[in-house]
């Protein structure tokens, strides 16, 4: 789960990581009131959407007068931010964060991620803050400093000092402050079951203080049940309505950009189905795992969600009957198609428990369902149908 910058900063503050004072608003008029309350003579207006690269897309602006605060807020609120992370459709800006501008001496990068190949946490620091860390890693990898440790490992002050010296800090007061932020970010990462915790940039001000000027926190969805305070931070406007609907029904659904809807039981089989569609020059519209013990109603709901996607030109239903019986899936498919009356082709491949009964249910339904002999046959038929 992703959250907004202002929400991430509030969590940083709870773990004693210094941030700028700021407030959010959805109206340009309130933006002026916030700027007056913050004081100063320069302010930054920042769009709040779940995407990086906001500045390059015109979603972050510096205001030198109160009139500019209103003008920038008015131009940003309601705009569509288009970045590499949003895709061509972009994201609508509904609110902005107003902060007082700060004099910056240097920008650093600090991030914590889970290294899945090692099963360990990796803390990353760089003297090249304010840039995409991927670009820094590609162009100047020597400026990326990393420390990898086990989740059960007790944090040591040595880690903070190694990273501080690694990014070029020499002043002992700066090293102490930088190290404290690393340790507190690590505590936050572990305490809230984050998958990513990133401060970019972490700035050193002209007053010799460090501030988290921007922040990004992602959380492990599977751990949200342990963190109701984090779960409440979900912004439904930033999420796919289809994904939210699927989640309520106990379905694992991820919306993609293709035109072949996929309904599969089992995450591994779903990935294999998407792969073989791509192998035959098709493009999956979604990942949808109905699970190993799905009911007729869940299958019906899955079909309904897929058909609500206007991009979908064909549906491929691929079921391996182990725990889940093929006849249950067939009943769900027939019920869904009778109710929804899709105008697009539906291809079904059944294999496993009660396969013969499942195929009989499909054949006796009187519906226009294209059956497949195996997965490759199903993928070829789906790609052809989608064209």
Buried (B, 14 or more C-beta within 10 A) or exposed (E): BBBBBBBBBBBBEEBEBBBBEBBBBBBBEBBBBBBEEBEEEBBBBBBBBBBBBBBEBBBBBEBEEBEBBBBBBBBBBEBEBBBEEBEEEBBBBBBBBBBBBBEBEBBBBBBBBBEEEEEBBBBBBBBBBBBBBEEBBEEEEEBBBBBEBEEEEEBEEEBBBBBBBBBEBEEEEBBBBBBBBBBBBBBBBBEBBBBBBBBBBBBBBEEEBBBBBBBBBBBBEEBBEEBEEBBEBBBEEBBBEBBEBBBEBEBBBBBBEBBBBBBBBBEEBBBBBBEBBBEEEBBBBBBBBBBEEBBBEBBBBBBBBBBEBEBBBBBBBBBBBBEBBBBBBBBBBBBBBEEBEBEBBBBBBBBBBBBEBBBEBBEEBEBEBBBBEEBEBBBBBBBBBBE
